[in-house]
């Protein structure tokens, strides 16, 4: 099967003429490209070719890190909150503030952090539920969460769609409708709404939620396999990744094109996160923290940094031999290129050493906004998508400079943090109300609560 245009997308210089030309070509072909990943790699003669790149003992479903009862793993909350902030900034200011996010200095970005942590936390929470309550009850709880994510996706789609149409028509600027994919919906709204409910039609920048729905739907079987053989489950995930690469497996979207995050590839990162949560991280901790691994990770990050600099500064092109260009490009985000995966692993290895369990910095008030946002990831992600378009709209309409970009980002993050804190207060109040109702013998179901 011929390679699709979307799967050839890679990271590159945001403001280069070649990159903008590639983006325009894709738009003409009907492919929507995220405003944070618009450009293709330096043109190559053979760019049309796709980039090629023992059973373990039974494992008990036990978390790799077992915090005391009632405690959270704050490192997970911290980096999930960081991923949410980075996604917000990348969507709001794709040309300027991305210089202050990780996507401009290596192959991977916040999407890898978000999906890995999603797999880790899902396995950590529901693995315990499945171990204590059994497969059926554990599966029911997972599917309830899948439904919550699906409803959040539909709700976000509706609000986001209205926001974009209002901006396009209220200010007589069709750019936003075309840029965000609204025009495809308006051509055949009756068909498009059904396709949106089937997760086949999506507006720009909300592609990660449909991916999350699909991955969470298969989580019960992933956990079941890990209960049998954790290492074999990870090996099967790697095998599926290889088969998807060999046979060009993908999921189509409406009205044309393919999913921006191919589940056949991104499942590897999700399963790897689950594997780490259920003992894998503990088993390989000595290897990860060894000096050799740390130096290899640092060397890879430096090499990735050098490559990405050639995208922004053509005069550094001499650093990239032609043979190396032919071998590594395109670095596909859609198909989670192995170079992106390796870049994420390198970042994770360094981070594990710098932020060990019980790190004192987790109690710092300066990090609490990140942590509290990470504790309400679904709500804050949806809010971040909404706010990112508001900021993007304001910045485009005002032809804003760097200072206004920073102001918009600061206000957006402030709102996200405030909503996360409000959500924390509501949940705490709910727990107290339930305790009060039990003590007084109240029945919240009478009024539809509890």
For each residue, the residues with C-beta under 8 A, 3 or more apart:
1: 247 248
2: 248
3: 7 8 48 49 50 248
4: 7 8 31 250 257 258
5: 8 9 25 26 29 31 257
6: 9 26 31 33 257 258 260 334
7: 3 4 50 248 250 258 262 330 332 334 335
8: 3 4 5 40 47 330 332
9: 5 6 26 33 37 39 40 330 332 333 334
10: 39 40 41 329 330 331 332 333 337
11: 37 39 41 103 107 308 311 331 333
12: 16 18 19 39 40 41 42 311
13: 16 18 19 39 311 312 314
14: 19 38 39 94 95 98 312
15: 19 20 95 312
16: 12 13 19 20 39 311 312 314
17: 20 21
18: 12 13 21 22 39 40 42 43
19: 12 13 14 15 16 22 23 38 39 40
20: 15 16 17 23 24 38 39
21: 17 18 24 25
22: 18 19 25 26 38 39 40
23: 19 20 26 27 33 38 39 40
24: 20 21 27 28
25: 5 21 22 28 29
26: 5 6 9 22 23 29 31 33
27: 23 24 30 31 32 33 178
28: 24 25
29: 5 25 26
30: 27 255 256 257
31: 4 5 6 26 27 256 257
32: 27 181 204 257 260
33: 6 9 23 26 27 37 38
34: 37 38 91 204 205 207 260
35: 38 91 94 179 204 205 392
36: 90 91 94 98 103 109 205
37: 9 11 33 34 333
38: 14 19 20 22 23 33 34 35 94
39: 9 10 11 12 13 14 16 18 19 20 22 23 311
40: 8 9 10 12 18 19 22 23 43 47 330
41: 10 11 12 44 47 311 325 329 330 331
42: 12 18 310 311 317 320 325 329
43: 18 40 47
44: 41 47 325 326 329
45: 326
46: 49 326
47: 8 40 41 43 44 329 330
48: 3
49: 3 46
50: 3 7 245 248
51: 327 328 329 330 331 332 337
52: 245
53: 245 337 338 339
54:
55: 229 231 232
56: 59 229 230 231 232
57:
58: 228 229
59: 56 226 227 229 230 231 278 279
60: 131 227 279
61: 127 128 130 131 223 226 227 278
62: 66 127 131 278 279
63: 66 124 127 128 277 278 279
64: 276 277 278 279 280 281 282
65: 73 281 282 357
66: 62 63
67: 71 72 73
68: 71
69:
70:
71: 67 68
72: 67 76 77 375
73: 65 67 76 77 124
74: 77 78 362 371
75: 78 79 355 357 359 362
76: 72 73 79 80 117 120 121 124 374
77: 72 73 74 80 81 370 371 372 374 375
78: 74 75 81 82 355 362 367 370 371 374
79: 75 76 82 83 113 117 351 374
80: 76 77 83 84 113 114 117 121 373 374 377
81: 77 78 84 85 369 370 371 372 373 374 375 377 380
82: 78 79 85 86 110 113 370 374
83: 79 80 86 87 110 111 113 114 117 374
84: 80 81 87 88 110 114 373 374 377 380 381 384 416
85: 81 82 88 89 370 373 384 413 416
86: 82 83 89 90 101 102 103 109 110 113
87: 83 84 90 91 110 111 114 208 381 384 388
88: 84 85 91 92 384 387 388 409 412 413 416
89: 85 86 92 93 97 98 100 101 409
90: 36 86 87 93 94 97 98 101 103 109 110
91: 34 35 36 87 88 94 205 384 385 388 389 392
92: 88 89 97 387 388 389 391 392 395 408 409 412
93: 89 90 96 97 98 391 392 395 405 408 409
94: 14 35 36 38 90 91 98 392
95: 14 15 98
96: 93 99 402 405
97: 89 90 92 93 100 101 405 406 409
98: 14 36 89 90 93 94 95 101 103 104
99: 96 104
100: 89 97
101: 86 89 90 97 98 104 109 110
102: 86 105 106 108 109 110 347
103: 11 36 86 90 98 106 108 109 110
104: 98 99 101 308 312
105: 102 304 305 308
106: 102 103 301 304 305 308 343 347
107: 11 304 307 308 331 337 339 340 342 343
108: 102 103 111 112 340 341 343 344 347
109: 36 86 90 101 102 103 112 113 333
110: 82 83 84 86 87 90 101 102 103 113 114
111: 83 87 108 114 115 208 261 333
112: 108 109 115 116 269 336 340 341 343 344
113: 79 80 82 83 86 109 110 116 117 344
114: 80 83 84 87 110 111 117 118 208 377 381
115: 111 112 118 119 208 211 212 215 266 269 270 273
116: 112 113 119 120 269 270 272 273 344 348
117: 76 79 80 83 113 114 120 121 273
118: 114 115 121 122 212 215 216 270 273 377
119: 115 116 122 123 215 269 270 271 272 273 274 277
120: 76 116 117 123 124 273 274 276 277
121: 76 80 117 118 124 125 277
122: 118 119 125 126 142 145 216 219 273 274
123: 119 120 126 127 219 222 223 226 273 274 275 277 278
124: 63 73 76 120 121 127 128 277 278
125: 121 122 128 129
126: 122 123 129 130 138 141 142 145 219 220 223
127: 61 62 63 123 124 130 131 223 226 274 277 278
128: 61 63 124 125 131 132
129: 125 126 132 133 137 138 141
130: 61 126 127 133 134 135 137 138 139 220 223 224 227
131: 60 61 62 127 128 138 227
132: 128 129
133: 129 130 137 138 141
134: 130 137 138
135: 130 138 139 220 224
136: 139 140
137: 129 130 133 134 140 141
138: 126 129 130 131 133 134 135 141 142 220 223
139: 130 135 136 142 143 220
140: 136 137 143 144
141: 126 129 133 137 138 144 145
142: 122 126 138 139 145 146 216 219 220
143: 139 140 146 147 217 220
144: 140 141 147 148
145: 122 126 141 142 148 149 216
146: 142 143 149 150 213 216 217
147: 143 144 150 151
148: 144 145 151 152 378
149: 145 146 152 153 209 212 213 216 378
150: 146 147 153 154 213
151: 147 148 154 155
152: 148 149 155 156 209 378 379 382
153: 149 150 156 157 199 206 209 210 213
154: 150 151 157 158 196 197
155: 151 152 158 159 382
156: 152 153 159 160 206 209 382 385 386
157: 153 154 160 161 196 202 203 206
158: 154 155 161 162
159: 155 156 162 163 386
160: 156 157 163 164 203 206 385 386 389
161: 157 158 164 165 182 185 203
162: 158 159 165 166
163: 159 160 166 167 386 389 390
164: 160 161 167 168 176 177 180 182 203 389
165: 161 162 168 169 177 182
166: 162 163 169 170
167: 163 164 170 171 173 176 389 393
168: 164 165 171 173 174 175 176 177 182
169: 165 166 172
170: 166 167
171: 167 168 397
172: 169
173: 167 168 176 397
174: 168 177 178 183
175: 168 178 179 396
176: 164 167 168 173 179 180 182 393
177: 164 165 168 174 180 182 183 186
178: 27 174 175 182 183
179: 35 175 176 204
180: 164 176 177 203 204 205 389
181: 32 184 185 202 203 204
182: 161 164 165 168 176 177 178 185 186 203
183: 174 177 178 186 187
184: 181 187 192 201 254 255
185: 161 181 182 188 189 192 193 196 201 203
186: 177 182 183 189
187: 183 184 192 255
188: 185 191 192 255
189: 185 186 192 193
190: 193 194
191: 188 194 195 254
192: 184 185 187 188 189 195 196 201 254 255
193: 185 189 190 196 197
194: 190 191 197 198
195: 191 192 198 200 201 254
196: 154 157 185 192 193 199 200 201 202
197: 154 193 194
198: 194 195 201
199: 153 196 202 210 213 214
200: 195 196 252 253 254
201: 184 185 192 195 196 198 253 254 255
202: 157 181 196 199 206 207 210 253 260
203: 157 160 161 164 180 181 182 185 206
204: 32 34 35 179 180 181 207
205: 34 35 36 91 180 385 388 389
206: 153 156 157 160 202 203 209 210 385
207: 34 202 204 210 211 259 260 261
208: 87 111 114 115 211 212 261 381
209: 149 152 153 156 206 212 213 381
210: 153 199 202 206 207 213 214 259 261
211: 115 207 208 214 215 259 261 263 266
212: 115 118 149 208 209 215 216
213: 146 149 150 153 199 209 210 216 217
214: 199 210 211 217 218 263
215: 115 118 119 211 212 218 219 263 266 267 270
216: 118 122 142 145 146 149 212 213 219
217: 143 146 213 214
218: 214 215 221 222 267
219: 122 123 126 142 215 216 222 223 274
220: 126 130 135 138 139 142 143 223 224
221: 218 224 225
222: 123 218 219 225 226 233 271 274
223: 61 123 126 127 130 138 219 220 226 227 274 278
224: 130 135 220 221 227 228
225: 221 222 228 229 232 233 236
226: 59 61 123 127 222 223 229 230 233 274 275 278
227: 59 60 61 130 131 223 224
228: 58 224 225 232 233
229: 55 56 58 59 225 226 232 233
230: 56 59 226 233 234 275 278 279 280
231: 55 56 59 234 235 275
232: 55 56 225 228 229 235 236
233: 222 225 226 228 229 230 236 237 271 275
234: 230 231 237 238 271 272 275 280
235: 231 232 238 239
236: 225 232 233 239 240
237: 233 234 240 241 267 268 271 272
238: 234 235 241 242 268
239: 235 236 242 243
240: 236 237 243 244 264 267 268
241: 237 238 244 245 264 265 267 268 336
242: 238 239 245 246
243: 239 240 246 247 249 264
244: 240 241 247 248 249 250 262 264 265 335
245: 50 52 53 241 242 248 265 335
246: 242 243
247: 1 243 244
248: 1 2 3 7 50 244 245
249: 243 244 262 264
250: 4 7 244 258 259 262 264
251: 258 259 262 263 264
252: 200 256 257 258 259
253: 200 201 202 256 257 258 259
254: 184 191 192 195 200 201
255: 30 184 187 188 192 201
256: 30 31 252 253
257: 4 5 6 30 31 32 252 253
258: 4 6 7 250 251 252 253 262 334
259: 207 210 211 250 251 252 253 262 263 334
260: 6 32 34 202 207 333 334
261: 111 207 208 210 211 266 333 334 336
262: 7 244 249 250 251 258 259 265 266 334 335 336
263: 211 214 215 251 259 266 267
264: 240 241 243 244 249 250 251 267
265: 241 244 245 262 268 334 335 336
266: 115 211 215 261 262 263 269 270 336
267: 215 218 237 240 241 263 264 270 271
268: 237 238 240 241 265 271 272 336 341
269: 112 115 116 119 266 272 273 336 341 344
270: 115 116 118 119 215 266 267 273 274
271: 119 222 233 234 237 267 268 274 275
272: 116 119 234 237 268 269 275 276 280
273: 115 116 117 118 119 120 122 123 269 270 276 277
274: 119 120 122 123 127 219 222 223 226 270 271 277 278
275: 123 226 230 231 233 234 271 272 278 279 280
276: 64 120 272 273 280 281
277: 63 64 119 120 121 123 124 127 273 274 280 281
278: 59 61 62 63 64 123 124 127 223 226 230 274 275
279: 59 60 62 63 64 230 275 282 283
280: 64 230 234 272 275 276 277 283 284
281: 64 65 276 277 284 285
282: 64 65 279 285
283: 279 280
284: 280 281 287 288
285: 281 282 288 289 352
286: 289 290
287: 284 290 293
288: 284 285 293 349 352 353
289: 285 286 293 294 352 353
290: 286 287 293 294
291: 294 295
292: 295 296
293: 287 288 289 290 296 297 349
294: 289 290 291 297 298 349 350 353
295: 291 292 298 299
296: 292 293 299 300 346
297: 293 294 300 301 345 346 347 349 350
298: 294 295 301 302 346 350
299: 295 296 302 303
300: 296 297 303 304 342 343 346
301: 106 297 298 304 305 343 346 347 350
302: 298 299 305 306
303: 299 300 306 307
304: 105 106 107 300 301 307 308 339 343 346
305: 105 106 301 302 308 309
306: 302 303 309 310 316 319
307: 107 303 304 310 311 319 320 328
308: 11 104 105 106 107 304 305 311 312
309: 305 306 312 313 316 319
310: 42 306 307 313 314 316 317 319 320
311: 11 12 13 16 39 41 42 307 308
312: 13 14 15 16 104 308 309
313: 309 310 316
314: 13 16 310 317
315:
316: 306 309 310 313 319
317: 42 310 314 320
318:
319: 306 307 309 310 316
320: 42 307 310 317 324 325
321: 324 325
322: 325 326
323: 326 327
324: 320 321 327 328
325: 41 42 44 320 321 322 328 329
326: 44 45 46 322 323 329
327: 51 323 324
328: 51 307 324 325 331 339
329: 10 41 42 44 47 51 325 326
330: 7 8 9 10 40 41 47 51 337
331: 10 11 41 51 107 328 337 339 340
332: 7 8 9 10 51 335 336 337 340
333: 9 10 11 37 109 111 260 261 336 337 340
334: 6 7 9 258 259 260 261 262 265
335: 7 244 245 262 265 332
336: 112 241 261 262 265 266 268 269 332 333 340 341
337: 10 51 53 107 330 331 332 333 340 341
338: 53 341 342
339: 53 107 304 328 331 342 343
340: 107 108 112 331 332 333 336 337 343 344
341: 108 112 268 269 336 337 338 344 345
342: 107 300 338 339 345 346
343: 106 107 108 112 300 301 304 339 340 346 347
344: 108 112 113 116 269 340 341 347 348
345: 297 341 342 348 349
346: 296 297 298 300 301 304 342 343 349 350
347: 102 106 108 297 301 343 344 350 351
348: 116 344 345 351 352
349: 288 293 294 297 345 346 352 353
350: 294 297 298 301 346 347 353 354
351: 79 347 348 354 355
352: 285 288 289 348 349 355 356
353: 288 289 294 349 350 356
354: 350 351
355: 75 78 351 352 359 361
356: 352 353 359
357: 65 75
358: 362
359: 75 355 356 362
360: 363 364
361: 355 364 367
362: 74 75 78 358 359 367 371
363: 360
364: 360 361 367 368
365: 368
366: 369
367: 78 361 362 364 370 371
368: 364 365 371 372
369: 81 366 372 373 413 417 420
370: 77 78 81 82 85 367 373 374
371: 74 77 78 81 362 367 368 374 375
372: 77 81 368 369 375 376 417 420 421 424
373: 80 81 84 85 369 370 376 377 380 416 417 420
374: 76 77 78 79 80 81 82 83 84 370 371 377
375: 72 77 81 371 372 420 424
376: 372 373 379 380 419 420 423 424
377: 80 81 84 114 118 373 374 380 381
378: 148 149 152 381 382
379: 152 376 382 383 419 420 423
380: 81 84 373 376 377 383 384 416 419 420
381: 84 87 114 208 209 377 378 384 385
382: 152 155 156 378 379 385 386
383: 379 380 386 387 415 416 419
384: 84 85 87 88 91 380 381 387 388 412 416
385: 91 156 160 205 206 381 382 388 389
386: 156 159 160 163 382 383 389 390
387: 88 92 383 384 390 391 412 415 416
388: 87 88 91 92 205 384 385 391 392 412
389: 91 92 160 163 164 167 180 205 385 386 392 393
390: 163 386 387 393 394 412
391: 92 93 387 388 394 395 408 409 411 412
392: 35 91 92 93 94 388 389 395 396
393: 167 176 389 390 396 397
394: 390 391 397 398 400 408
395: 92 93 391 392 398 400 404 405 408
396: 175 392 393 399
397: 171 173 393 394
398: 394 395 404
399: 396
400: 394 395 403 404 405 408
401: 404 405
402: 96 405 406
403: 400 406 407
404: 395 398 400 401 407 408
405: 93 96 97 395 400 401 402 408 409
406: 97 402 403 409 410
407: 403 404 410 411
408: 92 93 391 394 395 400 404 405 411 412
409: 88 89 92 93 97 391 405 406 412 413
410: 406 407 413 414
411: 391 407 408 414 415
412: 88 92 384 387 388 390 391 408 409 415 416
413: 85 88 369 409 410 416 417
414: 410 411 417 418
415: 383 387 411 412 418 419
416: 84 85 88 373 380 383 384 387 412 413 419 420
417: 369 372 373 413 414 420 421
418: 414 415 421 422
419: 376 379 380 383 415 416 422 423
420: 369 372 373 375 376 379 380 416 417 423 424
421: 372 417 418 424 425
422: 418 419 425 426
423: 376 379 419 420 426 427
424: 372 375 376 420 421 427 428
425: 421 422 428 429
426: 422 423 429 430
427: 423 424 430 431
428: 424 425 431 432
429: 425 426 432 433
430: 426 427 433 434
431: 427 428 434 435
432: 428 429 435 436
433: 429 430 436 437 444
434: 430 431 437 438 444 450
435: 431 432 438 439
436: 432 433 439 440 442
437: 433 434 440 441 442 443 444 450
438: 434 435 441 442
439: 435 436
440: 436 437
441: 437 438
442: 436 437 438
443: 437 446 450
444: 433 434 437 447 449 450
445: 448 449 450
446: 443
447: 444
448: 445
449: 444 445
450: 434 437 443 444 445
